[in-house]
Amino acid sequence: MAKRNNPDQNHTQPNDPAPIRELNAASTDLGFSEGDALRVEDVMQILHLSKNTVYKLAREGALPSYRIGRQMRFNYNDVRKALEQQGVLSSQNSSEPPQINNLFQPSAQPSYLQTPDILDKPPTWTTGALYIGGQDMSGDLLANYAAGLGIKTLRSHDNAYVSLARMYMGTCHAAILDLWSEQEKRYSTPYLRTMLPGISAIVFRLCKRRIGFTVAARNPLAIKSWADLLKPSVSLANRESGSGPRILLDEKLKYLEARNNSITGYDRIATSEFAASLLVARNMANVAVTSEKPFRQIKNLDFIPMQDECIDLCILKTPQTTPFIKAARSLLRTDAFRREFDPTLFDVSLMGEVIYEC
């Protein structure tokens, strides 16, 4: 299934270490007017805050927000009102910069000493729900089917590595994994031993699919191997740290004894495999590491398969997750669920097989 990581749902950016700058009417207008719907990025610019802090304000109710589909939006009037209530706008002629931290930080600690978002506890309204992490759309399917069985689930679209870290910290109950270990030549299990030490979990195989290089039509630069990515003429559209394709690439580079900065475009980050593939289709990059699906849906591309990628479901073994584990054992072996996966893209012959349990 296609991997989607909406920018509005990425919670991994660090908080602002720099002091809050003085705000005034000119610096906060940014061309917006009364009643406008603002994106998270707009609020970041207006309030001079990090994305983590904006999300935290929304969760705590300090800054009213609403959603359009999966995207979070804010009303410009609410943002201005929050500033005015703290006297920020009226202090533009003051010799002392306004202390906006008091509005947005519940403690007196500087923002860079606040607990990282990866450790944040879920809001109270989610009590009793199971968090399913991972970017692959199979997680959405599982959440939908589980809801039909009366199991309350919530989706967190953090990538596989971050989701495992959340599982270790107790803020996520299950995750869709696609993490490759070059040393052991296998998916998932090497990371479970290191990232979930002493924690009971079970892992089911979901499916296999091909992963490789998405390139321009007819592969003009003849990119056929991982070593070809090191050529000066090749420019990469990369994925974010912790995503399956990024870890696969880094593992291959380590095997080649190559440094990350030896690849042109390594720091050019796309938020999904489709976004990375679009950069290639628009001649803004020469190659992206993706599954085969973008090639099927975007014109003027070719796909060079490199290996089979395994997609797995990891679930913590706790009293709360017991009903979900039982449901997964049955659900993953049903024809109805397997038919959700396009047979031309996915191999589901091993779906439901337990590949790890402790």
Beta strands, then each sheet from edge to edge (+ up, - down):
strand 1: 37-38
strand 2: 66-68
strand 3: 71-75
strand 4: 130-133
strand 5: 153-155
strand 6: 174-177
strand 7: 180-181
strand 8: 186-187
strand 9: 201-216
strand 10: 236-239
strand 11: 269-270
strand 12: 287-291
strand 13: 301-316
strand 14: 354-357
sheet 1: 1+ 3- 2+
sheet 2: 5+ 4+ 6+ 13- 9+ 12- 10- 11-
sheet 3: 5+ 4+ 6+ 13- 9+ 14-
sheet 4: 7+ 8-
end
